[in-house]
Amino acid sequence: MAHSLRSQGSIRTALGARVGAIELKIAFVMMIKAGLSRCLVLTAAAAVLAGCGALGASGPHTRTGKAAGLLSSSSAGPHTVSGASGPPPLGGHEDGTPPSGPAATGSAPGAFPDAYRRWGLDRPLTPPPRPPRVKPPLAAMWPPVPGLATVIRRVATTDRVVFLTLDDGIEKDPAFVDQARDLGLPFTQFLEDEVIGDHYGYFRRLRELGNRIGNHTLTHPKLAGQDYEFQLREICGQQDVLHYRLGLEPHLFRPPYGDYDWNTLRAAADCGLGKVVLWRAEMEPDGLVYRSGSGLRPGDIILAHFRGPDMLKGATMTDMITSLLREVQAQGFAVARLEDYI
């Protein structure tokens, strides 16, 4: 009983610290937006932190992980990857580019040319063209507005390429790591903390293959209609988690369900996320479906999810990826890395 009470107390303390750190961050953002100079805001931060040693002396954005209550000591469960419960450090670039790995150069290295047979494909993946030297103009849904993140549903390119994105992080199938490595498959992961828990090591392994990571909120709420402070907590909170867990500062954000409003775009920008990435095609258990028209088009962004048999009518995640790639191949497209184009 005493041990249980101590554990509950530790959880409450950790959650309180985490919420407190995010609330403090929101307060400073609001002070800046209210017109106070950054100098005054930093002075105020120093005064607060001088009496609050638990946050550390380097300011409200100190990335200690444990001080913010973000690093659990609990077991990671059956899919635990070595090192999953610890913070980075991985190094690399702030945009999520890993320092090394088989896919660190080029979009699809195809490290194992005959691996397509292992994964049920009729032929190898078509290599994408070399990334453009100058990235194409954003095919924005709204004209860019200063201070707001830009909303993107597709890439403005004539290259016969599409871009794969994987959301949430519910399924953590070790076989998918092998599949992604064998095929040299490029994709972007939009991660949600609530369903990942202590399993960030799994997604670290996928990142080490060259696959970038974006922000998908802490708890996957419907953001449209929520007030600015709520949205800031969800988005900045996950930005902080990704920094603590993986050493990243992503620049791409995907709102849950694709729903957003002006507050979403303000909050995303204030959290350092300049682009809100939507999609035109979505992979469902029965195949690709389209938000408009039919068939893939150059520059399409495809939405899929980290899902397992319970959500895929008994199919595994690798089965789903194979089915998706067959459709992409049948329509004459290559899969390229989104970050090479935007």
Secondary structure, 3 states (H helix, E strand, C coil): CHHHHHHHHHHHHHHHHHHHHHHHHHHHHHHHHCCCCHHHHHHHHHHHHHCCHHHCCCCCCCCCCCCCCCCCCCCCCCCCCCCCCCCCCCCCCCCCCCCCCCCCCCCCCCCCCCHHHHCCCCCCCCCCCCCCCCCCCEEECCCCCCCCCEEEEEECCCCCEEEEEEEECCCCCHHHHHHHHHHCCCCEEEECHHHHCCCHHHHHHHHHCCCEEEECCCCCCCCCCCCHHHHHHHHHHHHHHHHHHHCCCCCEECCHHHCCCHHHHHHHHHCCCCEEECCCEEEECCEEEECCCCCCCCCEEEEEECCCHHHCCCCCHHHHHHHHHHHHHHCCCEEECHHHCC
